[in-house]
Amino acid sequence: MERKQVATGLVWALAGGLLAGIPAAVEAAPTDGWTSSSWSYVVHKPYNLSLSSRFKYSSGVWYTWVYASDAPHASGSTTGARSELRWLNDYTSGQRMWDGDLYLVSPTSGTSVAQIFGASGRSTATMVHGSSASGGSLRRYGSSSETIATGVYNIWVNMKMAHDANNNVIRLYINNSLKRTDADHGNATHYFKNGVYEQGGASSRMECRFRNLRHWRR
């Protein structure tokens, strides 16, 4: 009896030692299982200004800025001023992801900084707006109740927008942490946009910079 108890204790001691040596499970990265894909773009800017007056690409950084007093991107348009990369990788099905670092320049507010275009009965599947609240915030459609990041003025923040067009679901990530899962707004031809695009309550000057832009698909 005594010998049996000692043996049992050894078994538990060994088992505990083995379990202690097992590393904790590593959470999957948002891009696990995705494939990096090529992408291209054109720039939408005030129609009556030169490209260089509102857009610059230098040393791996895309600079986009605009003033609330600027003209729209097309003569006769009633939309707000913008300086945006319009990605040319259109899709109607499958899964696509926009991935990049963004730098919201203070005091930019009331501007879209990224969007997935295309929806049923409206223009966009989702939009992320920059706000002046809480030291610079990123919000889905500018709603304070849908804030996905705060304290983002003048720092680099990674954001990912993953769209499952087959199941009409969009996931928003900040620094690889899932912040929101939302339905898109129906089937359509979709594409990504990023830059600055004037929304309600816009600051007089809006600027956002981008780097490490990548396009993923699966």
N, C-alpha and C positions, 0 to 999 in steps of 0.2 A: 504493500500500500504506500509506504513511504517512498519507495523507488518510483512508483507510478506518478506520484505528485511531482517529484523532481523532474521527470521526463516531460510531463505536461508543461511545466514552467519553462523548460528549455525550448519547447516548440513555440510557445507564445513569444518568448524573447527573440527567437530567430525570425518569426513572422513579423514582429514589430520592427526589427532591424531592416528586413527586406522592404517592408512598406515605407519606412522612413527614407529609403534610398530611391523611391520612385518619384520622378519629378512631377510637379503639378501639371495638369492639362493646360496647354497653351491655346488661348482663344484664337480662332481663325481670323485672318486678316480679311478686310472687305474685298480685296482683289483675288483671294484664293479661288482657283478654278476659272478665273477670267484670263483672257488673252489680250495683250497689248496690241493695238491696231493703229495703222496710220490714220492721219486726219489732215484736213486742210480747211481753209477759211477765207472769207472775204470780210472787210470791215464796213460796218454801217456807221456813217458819221454825218454831221450837218451837211446838207446837199450843197450849200453855197460856200463851203470852206474846203481848203486843201486837207488831204489826209494827215499831213505832218503837223497841222495846227491842233489836232485833237487825238493823235495816236502816234506811238513810237514803239519800236522793238529794238532793244539793245541788250547785249550780253545775257541773253536768255530770259529777259524780263519784258513782258508786254505792258505798256503804259497806256491807260485809257482815261481821258478826262473830258469834261464838258461843262458848260455853263447853262444855268436854267434859262437864260435869255437867248440861247442858240436856236437856230432853225431846226426843224425835224430832218429826218434822213431823206425825205422826198418832198419835192415842191407840191404844195397843196395838201400834204398830210396834216392831220390834227393831233398826231402823237407827240410825246415829249422829246426833248433833245436827247441824243444818244451818241456814244462812241462804243461800239460793240463788235466783238468777233462773232460772226455768224458762221458756225461750223457747217461744212458742206456734206457731212456724212448722214444724210437723211435715212430714216428707217420707219417701217410700219409694224414690225414684229420683232421678236427676239429680245435680247437683253443688252443694254448699252450702259456704259458708265462714263460720266465726266469726272475727271480727277485733276486737281490742281491746288497750288498754294495761292492764296489771295492776301493782299495787303490793302486794307481800307484806310485811306488817308483822311485824317481829321481835318475839318469837321464834317466830312461827307455825310449826308443823311437824305432820306427820301429818294433812294435810287435802287433800281434792280441791279444786282451784280452778277447774277447767273440765272438762267432759266432753261427749262425744257419746253420747247415750243411745240404746239400742236395739240388740239383737244376737240371735243365735240361740243359745239355751241358756244365756244369761247376760244381765246387765242392760245393759252398756255396750259401745259400739264402741271407745272409747278414753277414758282419763282422764289428766289432768295433776295431779300432786300437788305440794304445797309441802313442802319439807324444810328442816331447820336446817343441813344439811351445807354446808360451803364457803361460809359467809356467806349462806346462803339459796339453795336450789336448786329447780329445776323438773324433775320426773321423770315419765316415762310410767309410770303405775301404781305410782309410788313406788319403782321399782327403781333402785338406784345404777348399774347397767349401762345404764340407759336415760335418763341425765341429759341434758336438753336445754339447760340454762342454770345457771350458778352465779353467786354474788355478787349476788343479786337482792333482798336485804333492803332495804326502804325506798327503792327507786328505781322509776321507771316503766320497764317493759319491754313492748314490743309482742309479742303472740303471735297467731298465726293457726293455725286448725285447718281444713284443707281436706279435704272428704269427697267422694270420687267414689263414690256409692252404686251406680252401674251396674257398676263394676269392683271394688268392695269394697276401695278403697284410701284411706288417710288420710295426709296430709302435715302435719307440724308445723313451723312456722316461728317463729324468734325474731329480732326486729328485721329481718324480711324475708329471713333466711338459713334455707334448708332444713336442719332438724336430723334429722328422721326421716321415713321412708316405711314404713308398716306396713299389713298387711292389717287390715280391720275384722273383726268377728266374725259376719259373715253378715247376710242380709237381714232387715229389720224396719222398724217405724215409728221414725224417728229424730227427735231434737230436741237442741238445745244447752242446756247448763246452765252457769252460772258463779256463783261465790260461795265459801263455805267449807262443807265437808261432812266431818265427822269420819271419819278412817280409823285404821288401827292405829298405835299410838305417838303419838297426838295430844298436842299441848301443851295446857295447861289452858285457854288462851285462843287462839282462832284469828281472824285478821282478814285480809281481802284487799279492796282497793279497785280499781275499774275506771273507765275513761274511754274516750271515743272508740269506743264499741261500734258495730260495723257488721255487717250481714248481707249476704253476697254470694251470687250464684247464676249458673249458666250451664248 
